[in-house]
Amino acid sequence: MDVFEAIERRYSVRSYKPDPVEDEKLSRVLEAARQAPTANNQQPFRILVVHTRGREEELQRVYGRRWLTQAPLLIGFVALPGEAWRRMDGKPYGEVDAAIAMDHLVLAATALGLGTCWIAAFDPAAAREVFGLPDEAELVALTPLGYPDRGPAATSRRPLEELVRRERW
């Protein structure tokens, strides 16, 4: 599957089979995330890999949807602002870099037949406690990682001409 097909086929999976993700596939999606471009190539993020079996109750504290723990794995992208490149105005790019890396993982997962769902509506305090995050780390997003139990629901996107501005706003 080429990148354009992966982009078109990707959808937010909210129902997973309990089948384990093969180590080779996990390694490939993690490598895809590692290869993501980051500002000044600083890679100011870490990837948290969590097995969900036996941890369902505590993981539900982080995000209360049951489908979160249907997948065998939960992947978290954690920014390290202190390691991030900063723009001239001081804005750190750690969260942007972590998001780009997560998107690489999401597209690689799609290409390998795995499902994901970008989750940002988690409880930050519960996540910090459950995952043992240090003060200098910030969880940016989570995704379950597993095999989809059903296909995508119909969705729509805005027309390109509504989204694109040329030369100036």
N, C-alpha and C positions, 0 to 999 in steps of 0.2 A: 504494500500500500504506500503510495507516495504521500507527501506532506499535504497536498491539496485534498486528497481523498480523506485523510485523517481529520483535517479541519472540517470537512463537510459531514463526516460520520459521527464526530464527537457530540455527545449529548450528556446531560446531567442524569446519571443513573441513580435511581432511588429504590432499587430492588435488586438484591444480589443473591447469587447462589452461594452455598457454604463451601464450595470447592476451593482448595488451597491455591494460592498463586505460586507457580513454580519459581524456584530460586533464580533460575536463568532469566526469567521474565522480570522479576523484581530487580535483579542486577542491571538489566538493560534499561529499565525506566529510570533507575537512580543515576545511571551513567548519562542518560539524556539530560537529566536535570543538572548534572555536574558540568556538562558541555554548554550550558546556557550562557549567553553573554551577560556580563555584569559591568557596571561602571568601573573603569580603570582596572578591569579584571581582578577585582579584590575579593570576589565571592564571599560577601559578608552575610552568609546565611548558613544554616545547618538544616539537615533533613532528619526528622524524627520518624522512625518506623516502629509502629506499635501493633502487636498481635492483639486482636480483639477478643478471642476466646478466653473466657474466664474473667474478663475485665469489663463485661457489658455494663454492669451497674455503675461503676465509677466513670466510665466513658460517657454514659448518659448524662452525667452531671455537666459535662463539657458542652454537649449538644444533645438535646432531648428527643431526637427522632430515632425511632426503633431501627430504621434502615441503616443508620450509621454503623451499627455493629453487626449487621448481616454479613458484610464483607469480612474476609479473614484478616485484612490489614487496614490500618488507618495511617495515613502519611501526613505529617505536619511540616510546614515550612516556617522556619524560625529566623527572623532577622536579628543581626547583631549590629545595632546602630553605631557602636564604637569602632567597628571595623569598616564601616561604609565610606565610600567616596562622598564628598560633599560638593555641591554646586557652589558657584561664587557667592550666592546669598546665604550659604550655610545649610541649605536643605540636604539632609542625608538621603542617599538612594538605596539603603538597605532593604526597605520594603518593596521597592520597585524591582530590585534584583531578585529577591525571593519570589515575587510574583512571576517574573519571567521564567525562573527555574521551574516553578510549579507548572506553568503552561507547557514547558518542554516535556515534563513528566506526563501530563495529561494527554498530550498528542501522541507520545510514544506508547502510552498505555492503550490508547484507541487503536493504534496500528497493530498492536499485539493481541487485540480482541478483549482487552480488559476494560472495565468501566470505572469511572470516577465521577465525583460531584464536588465542585468547588464550594467550600463552606467557609463563610466569614462571619456568620451569625452565631458564633459560639460564645460561651461565657469566659471572658479572659481570666478572671480570678480563679475559676474552677480549673481551667486549662493549666494555669501556672502551677497550681497545687497538684493536680493529677499527674502532670508530666514532669514535675520537679524542675521547672524552668528557673534559671538564675535571674536575678534582677536585671542584668544587662541584655537579656534575651527577650524578644517579642514575637509571639506566635502571630503570623500573618494570615495563614489560611490552612485548612485541613481538607483532605479528601479521603473517602474510603477507597480501597483498591481491591477489586475482585472481579468476578465474572458476572455480567448483567443477567438478571433473571427474566427480563422481558425487554422488548425493543423500545425505541423512543416514542414519546408522545409528540403529536404535531405541535410545532412552534413556528413562529414567524419572526422575521427580522425586518428592521426598518429598511426602506430602499436606500441604495448607496448614495443617491443624489441628496438624500436628507442628512447623511452623515458626513459627507465630504465637503470641505471648503477649499477652494483653490486660490493660491497666492495670498489672500487676506481673508479675515473673518467675514 
